[in-house]
């Protein structure tokens, strides 16, 4: 797409809203200028525009998102029948797992949760919810999304991903990460432990395309939940049943 066909000011406004991702809820204009790289005058003008449009709320020097932003996400969720079809399925299989289960899609170089369910007794929670994002390279959900891509596209996405250390166990060697993604593609599931958060392990299986984007199901539990193959097989069986239910 030619730059002449895009509106740079609108893109800058979206960049302002993106500053509130990743659990950042309270930001000053100085914070936003730093995160976006915009000068303070530009950041201030854009923030005031979003405030007057009802997407930002200002309390003293702090800016916060308003509930109006949910209306945009609601359009996506409704179009994909998340509430009507996906959520009841996740609720059912979260009970069977006695834990949590999430549906995720790829957004550039990250995975984003579009639906999630967890039972109150879930033994491990990373504080993730609908809209939460995860890096592709060190997580099971990310590796399964990569494994679901055609090889040329997968190579380009992985080249665009920044290799970051999250724990002492995070794999930092690109060839080793690529081998794990390839293994996930061959065996039909991805497993990662201690690479994104110590003590946590994730398992993910492919589902189907949503809005021409590959989707996967994933669950997270303590590493001890997968001490032997039978425990992993049990979780995989439930995830695959859930995936089959979503394909109908």
Secondary structure, 3 states (H helix, E strand, C coil): CCHHHCCHHHHHHHHHHHCCCCCCCCECHHHHHHHHCCCHHHHHHHHHHHHHCCCEEEECCEEEECCCHHHHHHHHHHHCCHHHHHHHHHHHHHHHHCCEEEEEEEECCEEEEEEEEECCCCCCCCCCCCCCEEECCCCHHHHHHHHCCCHHHHHHHHHHCCCCCCCCCCCCCHHHHHHHHHHHHHHCCEEEECCCCCCEEEEEEEEEEECCEEEEEEEEEEHHHHCCHHHHHHHHHHHHHHHHHHHC
